[in-house]
Amino acid sequence: MRLLLFSDSHGSVHHLLTMMSRAQREGPVDAILFAGDGIGDLAFLQAGCPVHAVRGNCDLGSSMEKELLLNFGSQQVYLTHGHLHRVKHGLSLLASDALERGAQVAVFGHSHQQGTAIKNGVLCVNPGALSKGEYAMLLKDNNGQPESRFYQL
């Protein structure tokens, strides 16, 4: 499993194209997960793999879903922007919603803070803000457990 994660592109198409080029040089990407805020930027994405996206608080007028539950083999991934879970004030609500849906991983954005934490057994991953050149990969470690790697353009 090699999932490319990004959020909060906010019109940074150059960063989007650079991220894609770098990620693809490292090997094939199984899917791309976009956690909202810059949904219009996806029009410039030529992925060659499935793209899963949710809307964020700045994606006004978008008909995209606000959350998705995705299945990648044995991994369930909960994708949301995070503003409705108040992620700037903690990850408890996010982790709780992920657990309720059977997800082992929650991918979110909104705070523009790249990082990962395990909360109530859920791996919570914020790829950061692509508008600042931040993104992440979600992989499986040698034991088949999900792990995140962070990148800066």
C-alpha positions as CSV (number, residue, x, y, z in Angstrom):
1,M,0.0,0.0,0.0
2,R,1.4,3.3,-1.1
3,L,-1.0,6.2,-0.6
4,L,-0.2,9.8,-1.4
5,L,-1.8,12.2,1.1
6,F,-2.3,15.9,0.8
7,S,-4.5,18.7,2.0
8,D,-5.0,22.4,2.0
9,S,-3.5,23.2,-1.4
10,H,-5.4,26.5,-1.6
11,G,-4.6,27.1,-5.3
12,S,-0.9,26.0,-5.2
13,V,-1.0,24.1,-8.5
14,H,2.8,24.3,-8.9
15,H,3.2,22.5,-5.5
16,L,0.6,20.0,-6.6
17,L,2.5,19.1,-9.9
18,T,5.9,19.1,-8.1
19,M,4.5,16.7,-5.4
20,M,3.1,14.4,-8.0
21,S,6.4,14.3,-10.0
22,R,8.4,13.5,-6.8
23,A,6.0,10.9,-5.6
24,Q,5.9,9.1,-8.9
25,R,9.7,9.1,-9.2
26,E,9.8,7.0,-5.9
27,G,7.5,4.4,-7.3
28,P,3.9,3.7,-8.2
29,V,1.2,5.3,-6.1
30,D,-1.8,3.1,-5.4
31,A,-4.2,6.0,-4.6
32,I,-4.3,9.7,-3.8
33,L,-6.2,11.0,-0.8
34,F,-7.0,14.7,-0.7
35,A,-8.4,16.0,2.6
36,G,-9.9,19.2,1.3
37,D,-9.4,23.0,0.9
38,G,-8.5,23.4,-2.7
39,I,-10.9,21.0,-4.4
40,G,-10.6,23.0,-7.7
41,D,-6.9,22.2,-7.8
42,L,-7.7,18.6,-8.6
43,A,-8.6,19.6,-12.1
44,F,-4.9,19.9,-12.8
45,L,-4.1,16.5,-11.4
46,Q,-3.1,13.7,-13.9
47,A,-2.8,10.9,-11.4
48,G,-2.9,7.6,-13.2
49,C,-4.5,6.1,-10.0
50,P,-7.7,6.5,-8.0
51,V,-8.2,9.9,-6.4
52,H,-10.3,10.2,-3.3
53,A,-11.3,13.7,-2.1
54,V,-13.4,15.4,0.5
55,R,-14.4,19.0,0.7
56,G,-13.0,21.4,3.3
57,N,-14.3,24.5,5.0
58,C,-12.9,26.7,2.2
59,D,-14.4,24.5,-0.6
60,L,-17.6,26.6,-0.7
61,G,-20.3,25.3,-3.1
62,S,-18.6,22.0,-3.6
63,S,-20.8,18.9,-3.8
64,M,-18.0,16.6,-2.7
65,E,-18.5,14.5,0.4
66,K,-17.4,15.8,3.8
67,E,-16.0,12.4,4.7
68,L,-15.2,9.0,3.1
69,L,-14.4,5.6,4.5
70,L,-11.9,3.8,2.2
71,N,-10.8,0.2,2.1
72,F,-7.2,-0.6,1.1
73,G,-6.8,-4.3,1.6
74,S,-7.0,-4.9,5.3
75,Q,-6.8,-1.2,6.1
76,Q,-9.8,1.0,6.6
77,V,-9.0,4.7,6.2
78,Y,-11.3,7.5,7.3
79,L,-10.8,10.7,5.2
80,T,-12.1,14.0,6.3
81,H,-11.0,17.7,6.4
82,G,-11.1,17.9,10.1
83,H,-12.9,21.3,10.7
84,L,-16.1,19.5,11.8
85,H,-14.0,17.5,14.3
86,R,-12.3,20.6,15.7
87,V,-8.9,19.1,15.1
88,K,-7.2,22.3,16.1
89,H,-8.3,21.5,19.6
90,G,-7.5,17.8,19.8
91,L,-8.0,14.5,18.0
92,S,-10.4,12.8,20.3
93,L,-13.5,13.4,18.2
94,L,-11.7,12.5,15.0
95,A,-10.4,9.2,16.4
96,S,-13.8,8.4,17.9
97,D,-15.6,8.9,14.5
98,A,-12.9,6.8,12.8
99,L,-13.3,4.0,15.3
100,E,-17.1,4.1,14.9
101,R,-16.6,3.5,11.2
102,G,-14.1,0.7,11.7
103,A,-11.1,2.6,10.5
104,Q,-7.6,2.1,11.8
105,V,-6.3,5.3,10.1
106,A,-7.8,8.8,10.0
107,V,-6.4,11.3,7.4
108,F,-7.3,14.9,7.9
109,G,-6.1,18.5,7.3
110,H,-7.4,21.9,8.3
111,S,-4.8,22.8,10.9
112,H,-1.9,23.2,8.4
113,Q,0.2,21.2,10.9
114,Q,2.0,18.2,9.5
115,G,2.1,15.4,12.0
116,T,0.9,12.0,13.2
117,A,-0.5,10.7,16.5
118,I,-2.1,7.6,17.8
119,K,-5.3,8.4,19.6
120,N,-7.5,5.6,21.0
121,G,-5.7,3.1,18.7
122,V,-6.3,5.1,15.6
123,L,-3.3,6.4,13.5
124,C,-4.3,10.1,12.9
125,V,-2.3,11.6,10.0
126,N,-2.2,15.2,8.9
127,P,-0.1,15.6,5.7
128,G,0.2,19.3,6.4
129,A,-0.6,22.1,3.9
130,L,0.4,21.6,0.3
131,S,0.2,25.4,0.0
132,K,3.4,25.3,2.3
133,G,4.9,22.4,0.3
134,E,3.9,19.7,2.8
135,Y,2.5,16.3,2.0
136,A,2.8,12.7,3.2
137,M,2.7,9.0,2.2
138,L,0.8,6.3,4.0
139,L,2.6,2.9,3.7
140,K,2.7,-0.4,5.5
141,D,5.7,-1.3,7.7
142,N,7.4,-4.7,7.7
143,N,4.7,-6.0,10.1
144,G,1.9,-4.9,7.8
145,Q,1.0,-1.9,10.1
146,P,0.3,1.5,8.6
147,E,3.0,4.2,8.9
148,S,3.3,7.7,7.6
149,R,6.2,9.5,6.1
150,F,6.3,13.2,5.7
151,Y,7.8,15.3,2.9
152,Q,8.6,19.0,2.3
153,L,9.0,20.4,-1.2
